[in-house]
Amino acid sequence: MCHHYVDIPAQPQPLQEMLWQRQELGRKLGEVAIRLNDATSAHNEVIAQIIQMNDLIRIEEDMNR
């Protein structure tokens, strides 16, 4: 019968380290998602303003005809 012994290191286990890194990456991804959402919202606001300006220009052009 063969016995395998495993040394238990004093520093964090590799699995614990991987879980910590995964949690940290998840947190960073969440921050990026929030920034992307904010940027998308700002972009959409600009597009809405451009559409509104175009509508106003069209109305003004129609009134001048």
SULFENRA-V104417 format. One line per field, one symbol per residue. psi: psi as a letter, one per 30 degrees, with the letter a starting at -180 (. if undefined). Layout:
psi: ???
//
This chain:
psi: kkkkkkkjlflkkeeeeeeeeeeeeeeeeeeeeeeeeeeeeeeeeeeeeeeeeeeeeeeeeeff.
//
